[in-house]
């Protein structure tokens, strides 16, 4: 009996080192951050005082902070929809028996391996008022669509979202491709015999069996959208003015100004928002999954 209990605990002993490291570097700082979000912790003084909900009240009363929250939600919604819709369309198209499908897969996937710094260097001059995008629009007779893409406060966050979709849709495509290739062709052959058309096959076979891949991509794009930072920081730095500020850039600014308590409060609010949105969605999608 004693030997059996020792053997049953053996696997837990193997996990303990990783669990200890994870606790020290992730769990403990997370709880510490939660505490400091209720304090007036600042760089310019040593004393730290508990201030309750003051930091969170300041977040919702500051117009720049509320704008950052709004921009973050806009970016998340647009990129989740764009990356997944384009990704699944590319995957379905490139899952067909095309001679150049491997080349096309590599072309569409390649932007996702580029550094955001490189993308910023390439796109910034292209999106200027006299840049390549506007010149191309003028050349094809769409002068009315020309915009100050990165300096117009009304559209700047949408522009950044579109660039993010362009960069990452290929990554979502790769996950959808893996999901499509795991679906047995027997289902499609049986549906063909029953007289089903392409749309019926997609709706009744492909989508239900692709739900695990859809679930993964929704989680990745949702969390990535809510945690957006690099794209905004590289392309606009939060400008013009504060028009493209997001939660990530506001956190950076708060820590840069020495308001560590406020910055931690914003970060805590972001964590809570991601958790509240992501976990119910994950549970809902899991329940919709079907097995082959």
C-alpha positions as CSV (number, residue, x, y, z in Angstrom):
1,X,0.0,0.0,0.0
2,X,2.8,2.4,0.9
3,X,4.7,1.6,-2.3
4,X,1.5,2.3,-4.4
5,X,0.9,5.7,-2.7
6,X,4.6,6.7,-3.4
7,X,4.2,5.7,-7.1
8,X,0.9,7.7,-7.3
9,X,2.8,10.8,-6.0
10,X,5.8,10.3,-8.3
11,X,4.2,12.4,-11.2
12,X,3.5,15.2,-8.8
13,X,7.1,15.3,-7.7
14,X,8.2,15.9,-11.3
15,X,5.8,18.9,-11.6
16,X,6.9,20.5,-8.3
17,X,10.1,22.3,-9.7
18,X,8.1,23.9,-12.6
19,X,5.3,24.8,-10.2
20,X,7.7,26.4,-7.8
21,X,9.3,28.5,-10.5
22,X,5.9,29.5,-11.9
23,X,4.7,30.5,-8.5
24,X,7.8,32.6,-7.7
25,X,7.9,34.5,-11.0
26,X,4.2,34.7,-12.0
27,X,1.7,33.9,-9.2
28,X,3.4,35.9,-6.4
29,X,4.0,39.0,-8.6
30,X,0.4,38.8,-9.7
31,X,-0.9,38.9,-6.2
32,X,1.6,41.6,-5.3
33,X,0.4,43.7,-8.3
34,X,-3.2,43.3,-7.2
35,X,-2.3,44.7,-3.8
36,X,-0.2,47.6,-5.2
37,X,-3.1,48.6,-7.5
38,X,-4.9,49.8,-4.4
39,X,-1.9,52.0,-3.2
40,X,-0.4,55.3,-4.2
41,X,3.0,53.6,-5.0
42,X,5.2,56.2,-6.7
43,X,8.8,56.4,-7.9
44,X,9.6,59.7,-6.2
45,X,8.9,58.5,-2.6
46,X,9.5,55.4,-0.5
47,X,6.3,55.4,1.6
48,X,3.4,53.4,0.1
49,X,-0.1,54.2,1.3
50,X,-3.3,52.2,0.8
51,X,-5.8,54.4,-1.1
52,X,-8.6,51.9,-1.9
53,X,-10.5,52.4,-5.1
54,X,-8.9,55.8,-5.8
55,X,-6.8,54.6,-8.7
56,X,-9.7,52.8,-10.4
57,X,-11.9,55.9,-9.9
58,X,-9.2,58.0,-11.6
59,X,-9.2,55.6,-14.5
60,X,-12.9,56.0,-15.3
61,X,-12.8,59.8,-14.7
62,X,-9.8,60.4,-16.9
63,X,-10.9,61.1,-20.5
64,X,-7.6,59.8,-21.9
65,X,-7.9,56.6,-20.0
66,X,-11.5,56.0,-21.1
67,X,-10.5,56.7,-24.7
68,X,-7.7,54.1,-24.3
69,X,-10.3,51.6,-23.0
70,X,-12.6,52.4,-26.0
71,X,-9.7,52.1,-28.5
72,X,-8.6,48.8,-27.0
73,X,-12.1,47.3,-27.4
74,X,-12.4,48.6,-30.9
75,X,-9.0,47.1,-31.8
76,X,-9.9,43.8,-30.2
77,X,-13.3,43.4,-31.9
78,X,-12.0,44.4,-35.4
79,X,-8.9,42.2,-35.2
80,X,-10.8,39.2,-33.9
81,X,-13.3,39.4,-36.7
82,X,-10.8,40.3,-39.4
83,X,-8.1,37.7,-38.5
84,X,-10.5,34.9,-38.2
85,X,-12.7,35.6,-41.2
86,X,-9.7,36.1,-43.5
87,X,-7.8,33.3,-41.9
88,X,-10.6,30.8,-42.4
89,X,-11.3,31.9,-46.0
90,X,-7.6,31.6,-46.9
91,X,-7.4,28.2,-45.2
92,X,-10.4,26.9,-47.1
93,X,-9.1,28.2,-50.4
94,X,-5.6,26.9,-49.9
95,X,-6.8,23.5,-48.7
96,X,-7.9,22.8,-52.3
97,X,-5.7,20.9,-54.8
98,X,-3.9,23.9,-56.3
99,X,-0.5,23.5,-57.9
100,X,0.8,26.6,-56.2
101,X,-0.9,26.1,-52.8
102,X,2.3,25.5,-50.9
103,X,3.8,28.7,-52.3
104,X,0.7,30.7,-51.6
105,X,0.6,29.4,-48.0
106,X,4.1,30.5,-47.5
107,X,3.3,34.0,-49.0
108,X,0.2,34.5,-46.8
109,X,1.9,33.2,-43.7
110,X,5.2,35.2,-44.1
111,X,3.9,38.5,-42.7
112,X,3.3,36.8,-39.3
113,X,7.0,36.2,-38.8
114,X,8.0,39.8,-39.5
115,X,9.0,42.0,-36.6
116,X,6.5,44.8,-35.8
117,X,9.4,47.2,-36.0
118,X,10.0,46.2,-39.6
119,X,6.3,46.6,-40.4
120,X,6.3,50.0,-38.8
121,X,9.3,51.1,-40.9
122,X,7.6,49.9,-44.1
123,X,4.1,51.1,-43.4
124,X,4.7,54.5,-41.9
125,X,5.9,56.2,-45.1
126,X,3.3,54.2,-47.2
127,X,0.4,55.6,-45.1
128,X,1.4,59.3,-45.1
129,X,-0.8,61.8,-46.9
130,X,1.6,61.7,-50.0
131,X,2.4,58.0,-49.4
132,X,2.1,55.0,-51.7
133,X,-1.4,54.0,-50.5
134,X,-3.0,57.4,-51.4
135,X,-1.0,57.6,-54.7
136,X,-2.3,54.1,-55.6
137,X,-5.9,55.1,-54.8
138,X,-5.5,58.2,-56.9
139,X,-4.1,56.2,-59.8
140,X,-7.1,53.9,-60.0
141,X,-9.6,56.8,-59.7
142,X,-10.5,56.5,-56.0
143,X,-9.1,59.9,-54.9
144,X,-12.0,60.3,-52.5
145,X,-10.8,57.4,-50.4
146,X,-7.4,59.1,-49.8
147,X,-6.8,59.7,-46.0
148,X,-4.3,60.8,-43.5
149,X,-4.2,57.2,-42.3
150,X,-2.0,57.6,-39.2
151,X,-2.7,61.3,-38.4
152,X,-6.5,61.4,-38.6
153,X,-7.9,60.8,-35.1
154,X,-11.1,59.4,-36.4
155,X,-9.6,56.5,-38.3
156,X,-6.1,55.9,-36.8
157,X,-7.1,53.0,-34.5
158,X,-8.9,51.4,-37.5
159,X,-5.8,51.7,-39.6
160,X,-3.6,50.1,-37.0
161,X,-6.2,47.3,-36.6
162,X,-6.1,46.6,-40.4
163,X,-2.3,46.4,-40.4
164,X,-2.5,43.9,-37.5
165,X,-5.0,41.8,-39.5
166,X,-2.6,41.9,-42.5
167,X,0.3,40.8,-40.4
168,X,-1.4,38.0,-38.4
169,X,-4.2,36.5,-40.6
170,X,-1.7,34.1,-42.1
171,X,-1.0,32.7,-38.6
172,X,-4.7,32.0,-38.1
173,X,-4.8,30.5,-41.6
174,X,-2.1,28.0,-40.5
175,X,-4.2,26.9,-37.5
176,X,-7.3,26.5,-39.6
177,X,-5.4,24.6,-42.2
178,X,-4.3,22.1,-39.6
179,X,-7.9,21.8,-38.5
180,X,-9.2,21.3,-42.0
181,X,-6.6,18.6,-42.8
182,X,-7.7,16.6,-39.7
183,X,-11.2,16.2,-41.0
184,X,-11.8,12.9,-42.7
185,X,-12.7,13.1,-46.4
186,X,-15.3,10.3,-45.9
187,X,-17.7,12.9,-44.6
188,X,-17.5,14.9,-47.8
189,X,-17.8,11.9,-50.0
190,X,-20.9,10.8,-48.2
191,X,-22.3,14.3,-48.5
192,X,-21.6,14.3,-52.2
193,X,-23.5,11.0,-52.6
194,X,-26.4,12.6,-50.7
195,X,-26.4,15.5,-53.2
196,X,-25.0,18.2,-50.8
197,X,-23.6,21.3,-52.4
198,X,-20.4,23.1,-51.4
199,X,-22.2,25.5,-49.0
200,X,-24.0,22.7,-47.2
201,X,-20.8,20.7,-46.8
202,X,-19.1,23.8,-45.3
203,X,-22.0,24.6,-43.0
204,X,-22.8,21.1,-41.8
205,X,-19.3,19.4,-41.9
206,X,-16.5,21.8,-42.0
207,X,-17.6,24.4,-39.5
208,X,-18.7,21.9,-36.8
209,X,-15.6,19.9,-37.0
210,X,-13.4,23.0,-37.2
211,X,-14.7,24.4,-33.9
212,X,-11.6,23.3,-31.9
213,X,-9.4,25.4,-34.3
214,X,-11.9,28.3,-34.2
215,X,-11.9,28.1,-30.4
216,X,-8.1,28.3,-30.3
217,X,-8.0,31.2,-32.8
218,X,-10.7,33.2,-31.0
219,X,-8.8,32.9,-27.7
220,X,-5.5,33.9,-29.3
221,X,-6.9,36.9,-31.2
222,X,-9.1,38.1,-28.4
223,X,-6.3,38.1,-25.8
224,X,-3.8,39.5,-28.3
225,X,-6.3,42.3,-29.2
226,X,-7.0,43.3,-25.6
227,X,-3.3,43.3,-24.8
228,X,-2.4,45.3,-27.9
229,X,0.7,47.5,-27.4
230,X,3.5,46.9,-30.0
231,X,1.5,48.0,-33.1
232,X,0.3,51.2,-31.5
233,X,3.7,52.0,-30.0
234,X,5.6,51.5,-33.2
235,X,3.2,53.1,-35.7
236,X,1.9,56.1,-33.8
237,X,3.1,56.1,-30.2
238,X,-0.5,56.7,-29.1
239,X,-0.9,59.8,-31.4
240,X,-1.9,62.0,-32.9
241,X,-2.4,63.6,-29.5
242,X,-4.0,60.7,-27.6
243,X,-6.2,59.5,-30.4
244,X,-4.7,56.0,-30.7
245,X,-3.9,55.4,-27.0
246,X,-4.7,51.9,-25.8
247,X,-4.5,50.3,-22.4
248,X,-0.9,49.0,-23.0
249,X,0.5,52.4,-24.0
250,X,-1.3,54.1,-21.0
251,X,0.3,51.5,-18.7
252,X,3.7,52.4,-20.2
253,X,3.1,56.1,-19.8
254,X,2.0,55.7,-16.2
255,X,5.1,53.7,-15.2
256,X,7.2,56.2,-17.1
257,X,5.8,59.0,-15.1
258,X,6.5,57.2,-11.9
259,X,2.8,56.5,-11.1
260,X,3.4,52.8,-10.4
261,X,0.3,52.3,-8.3
262,X,-1.9,53.8,-11.1
263,X,-0.1,51.8,-13.8
264,X,-0.6,48.6,-11.8
265,X,-4.3,49.4,-11.3
266,X,-4.7,49.8,-15.1
267,X,-2.9,46.5,-15.6
268,X,-5.1,44.8,-13.1
269,X,-8.2,46.2,-14.8
270,X,-6.9,44.8,-18.1
271,X,-6.4,41.4,-16.5
272,X,-9.9,41.3,-15.1
273,X,-11.4,42.4,-18.5
274,X,-9.5,39.6,-20.3
275,X,-10.6,37.1,-17.8
276,X,-14.2,38.1,-17.8
277,X,-14.4,38.1,-21.6
278,X,-12.2,35.1,-22.4
279,X,-13.3,32.4,-19.9
280,X,-17.1,32.5,-20.6
281,X,-16.3,32.5,-24.3
282,X,-13.9,29.6,-23.9
283,X,-16.6,27.6,-21.9
284,X,-19.3,28.4,-24.5
285,X,-17.1,27.4,-27.4
286,X,-15.9,24.2,-25.7
287,X,-19.6,23.1,-25.3
288,X,-20.2,23.6,-29.0
289,X,-17.3,21.4,-30.1
290,X,-18.1,18.0,-31.6
291,X,-15.9,15.0,-32.0
292,X,-15.4,13.0,-35.2
